[in-house]
Amino acid sequence: MYNRMIRSIRLNAVIVILLTISLPCCRSGKPVLENLNTDYSYGNNVAGTDFHEQATWLLGFINPVQFRNPPHSEWYLKGYEDYQPGREVVEGLKAEGSSDLMIKIVLGTWCPDSRREVPRFMKVLHQWGFPSENLTFIGTDLFKVAPVGEYEELGIEWVPTFIIYRNKVEAGRIIENPVTSLEQDILNILTRNENIEKK
């Protein structure tokens, strides 16, 4: 009897651990408990929107105008207004130009990281003068799946993922969070590839 009880407790513990590890989150490479975001300014807010509710998700190709409409305006407008990109870095981006660039932004409107980083990224692009026709937005569900043809070829594991293409060839990615700042990471990707091409 005692051995059965111990086996049952061990089995239940294993099940709980497996469920904790396998539940979807913004960063699928870490257990859910490591991804809990206690900064609620980009999550549920005064309007009380629960962005984990499927009815709020934007899936597939997204028109960025949708971010300026409720309920997404709750997080988008505040994040956009609050972020101040580095002026010198933005000037460096302007010097690089953007005519040969394309950017794909893969995000989950349910994901706090996406709700934090996408408005900031858009502010950088606007100050840079990046052409909106060279942007593609793709919304995913909790499992990072999007109803878009050839989506699987992008190899998305975390959201948001910002994929930068130069002359239709992937130059680099910013995945989930920038290493330095969004604008500096973009500039680093562009100048790193430019230096590689010159050698």
Secondary structure as a PSIPRED ss2 file (coil, helix, strand):
# PSIPRED VFORMAT (PSIPRED V4.0)

   1 M C   1.000  0.000  0.000
   2 Y H   0.000  1.000  0.000
   3 N H   0.000  1.000  0.000
   4 R H   0.000  1.000  0.000
   5 M H   0.000  1.000  0.000
   6 I H   0.000  1.000  0.000
   7 R H   0.000  1.000  0.000
   8 S H   0.000  1.000  0.000
   9 I H   0.000  1.000  0.000
  10 R H   0.000  1.000  0.000
  11 L H   0.000  1.000  0.000
  12 N H   0.000  1.000  0.000
  13 A H   0.000  1.000  0.000
  14 V H   0.000  1.000  0.000
  15 I H   0.000  1.000  0.000
  16 V H   0.000  1.000  0.000
  17 I H   0.000  1.000  0.000
  18 L H   0.000  1.000  0.000
  19 L H   0.000  1.000  0.000
  20 T H   0.000  1.000  0.000
  21 I H   0.000  1.000  0.000
  22 S H   0.000  1.000  0.000
  23 L C   1.000  0.000  0.000
  24 P C   1.000  0.000  0.000
  25 C C   1.000  0.000  0.000
  26 C C   1.000  0.000  0.000
  27 R E   0.000  0.000  1.000
  28 S C   1.000  0.000  0.000
  29 G C   1.000  0.000  0.000
  30 K C   1.000  0.000  0.000
  31 P C   1.000  0.000  0.000
  32 V H   0.000  1.000  0.000
  33 L H   0.000  1.000  0.000
  34 E H   0.000  1.000  0.000
  35 N H   0.000  1.000  0.000
  36 L C   1.000  0.000  0.000
  37 N C   1.000  0.000  0.000
  38 T C   1.000  0.000  0.000
  39 D C   1.000  0.000  0.000
  40 Y H   0.000  1.000  0.000
  41 S H   0.000  1.000  0.000
  42 Y H   0.000  1.000  0.000
  43 G C   1.000  0.000  0.000
  44 N C   1.000  0.000  0.000
  45 N C   1.000  0.000  0.000
  46 V C   1.000  0.000  0.000
  47 A C   1.000  0.000  0.000
  48 G C   1.000  0.000  0.000
  49 T C   1.000  0.000  0.000
  50 D C   1.000  0.000  0.000
  51 F C   1.000  0.000  0.000
  52 H C   1.000  0.000  0.000
  53 E C   1.000  0.000  0.000
  54 Q H   0.000  1.000  0.000
  55 A H   0.000  1.000  0.000
  56 T H   0.000  1.000  0.000
  57 W C   1.000  0.000  0.000
  58 L C   1.000  0.000  0.000
  59 L C   1.000  0.000  0.000
  60 G E   0.000  0.000  1.000
  61 F E   0.000  0.000  1.000
  62 I E   0.000  0.000  1.000
  63 N C   1.000  0.000  0.000
  64 P H   0.000  1.000  0.000
  65 V H   0.000  1.000  0.000
  66 Q H   0.000  1.000  0.000
  67 F H   0.000  1.000  0.000
  68 R H   0.000  1.000  0.000
  69 N C   1.000  0.000  0.000
  70 P C   1.000  0.000  0.000
  71 P C   1.000  0.000  0.000
  72 H C   1.000  0.000  0.000
  73 S H   0.000  1.000  0.000
  74 E H   0.000  1.000  0.000
  75 W H   0.000  1.000  0.000
  76 Y H   0.000  1.000  0.000
  77 L H   0.000  1.000  0.000
  78 K H   0.000  1.000  0.000
  79 G H   0.000  1.000  0.000
  80 Y H   0.000  1.000  0.000
  81 E H   0.000  1.000  0.000
  82 D H   0.000  1.000  0.000
  83 Y C   1.000  0.000  0.000
  84 Q C   1.000  0.000  0.000
  85 P C   1.000  0.000  0.000
  86 G C   1.000  0.000  0.000
  87 R H   0.000  1.000  0.000
  88 E H   0.000  1.000  0.000
  89 V H   0.000  1.000  0.000
  90 V H   0.000  1.000  0.000
  91 E H   0.000  1.000  0.000
  92 G H   0.000  1.000  0.000
  93 L H   0.000  1.000  0.000
  94 K H   0.000  1.000  0.000
  95 A H   0.000  1.000  0.000
  96 E H   0.000  1.000  0.000
  97 G C   1.000  0.000  0.000
  98 S C   1.000  0.000  0.000
  99 S C   1.000  0.000  0.000
 100 D C   1.000  0.000  0.000
 101 L E   0.000  0.000  1.000
 102 M E   0.000  0.000  1.000
 103 I E   0.000  0.000  1.000
 104 K E   0.000  0.000  1.000
 105 I E   0.000  0.000  1.000
 106 V E   0.000  0.000  1.000
 107 L E   0.000  0.000  1.000
 108 G C   1.000  0.000  0.000
 109 T C   1.000  0.000  0.000
 110 W C   1.000  0.000  0.000
 111 C C   1.000  0.000  0.000
 112 P H   0.000  1.000  0.000
 113 D H   0.000  1.000  0.000
 114 S H   0.000  1.000  0.000
 115 R H   0.000  1.000  0.000
 116 R H   0.000  1.000  0.000
 117 E H   0.000  1.000  0.000
 118 V H   0.000  1.000  0.000
 119 P H   0.000  1.000  0.000
 120 R H   0.000  1.000  0.000
 121 F H   0.000  1.000  0.000
 122 M H   0.000  1.000  0.000
 123 K H   0.000  1.000  0.000
 124 V H   0.000  1.000  0.000
 125 L H   0.000  1.000  0.000
 126 H H   0.000  1.000  0.000
 127 Q H   0.000  1.000  0.000
 128 W H   0.000  1.000  0.000
 129 G C   1.000  0.000  0.000
 130 F C   1.000  0.000  0.000
 131 P C   1.000  0.000  0.000
 132 S H   0.000  1.000  0.000
 133 E H   0.000  1.000  0.000
 134 N H   0.000  1.000  0.000
 135 L E   0.000  0.000  1.000
 136 T E   0.000  0.000  1.000
 137 F E   0.000  0.000  1.000
 138 I E   0.000  0.000  1.000
 139 G E   0.000  0.000  1.000
 140 T C   1.000  0.000  0.000
 141 D C   1.000  0.000  0.000
 142 L C   1.000  0.000  0.000
 143 F C   1.000  0.000  0.000
 144 K C   1.000  0.000  0.000
 145 V C   1.000  0.000  0.000
 146 A C   1.000  0.000  0.000
 147 P C   1.000  0.000  0.000
 148 V C   1.000  0.000  0.000
 149 G C   1.000  0.000  0.000
 150 E C   1.000  0.000  0.000
 151 Y H   0.000  1.000  0.000
 152 E H   0.000  1.000  0.000
 153 E H   0.000  1.000  0.000
 154 L H   0.000  1.000  0.000
 155 G C   1.000  0.000  0.000
 156 I C   1.000  0.000  0.000
 157 E C   1.000  0.000  0.000
 158 W E   0.000  0.000  1.000
 159 V C   1.000  0.000  0.000
 160 P C   1.000  0.000  0.000
 161 T E   0.000  0.000  1.000
 162 F E   0.000  0.000  1.000
 163 I E   0.000  0.000  1.000
 164 I E   0.000  0.000  1.000
 165 Y E   0.000  0.000  1.000
 166 R E   0.000  0.000  1.000
 167 N C   1.000  0.000  0.000
 168 K C   1.000  0.000  0.000
 169 V E   0.000  0.000  1.000
 170 E E   0.000  0.000  1.000
 171 A E   0.000  0.000  1.000
 172 G E   0.000  0.000  1.000
 173 R E   0.000  0.000  1.000
 174 I E   0.000  0.000  1.000
 175 I E   0.000  0.000  1.000
 176 E C   1.000  0.000  0.000
 177 N C   1.000  0.000  0.000
 178 P C   1.000  0.000  0.000
 179 V C   1.000  0.000  0.000
 180 T C   1.000  0.000  0.000
 181 S C   1.000  0.000  0.000
 182 L H   0.000  1.000  0.000
 183 E H   0.000  1.000  0.000
 184 Q H   0.000  1.000  0.000
 185 D H   0.000  1.000  0.000
 186 I H   0.000  1.000  0.000
 187 L H   0.000  1.000  0.000
 188 N H   0.000  1.000  0.000
 189 I H   0.000  1.000  0.000
 190 L H   0.000  1.000  0.000
 191 T H   0.000  1.000  0.000
 192 R H   0.000  1.000  0.000
 193 N H   0.000  1.000  0.000
 194 E H   0.000  1.000  0.000
 195 N H   0.000  1.000  0.000
 196 I H   0.000  1.000  0.000
 197 E H   0.000  1.000  0.000
 198 K H   0.000  1.000  0.000
 199 K C   1.000  0.000  0.000
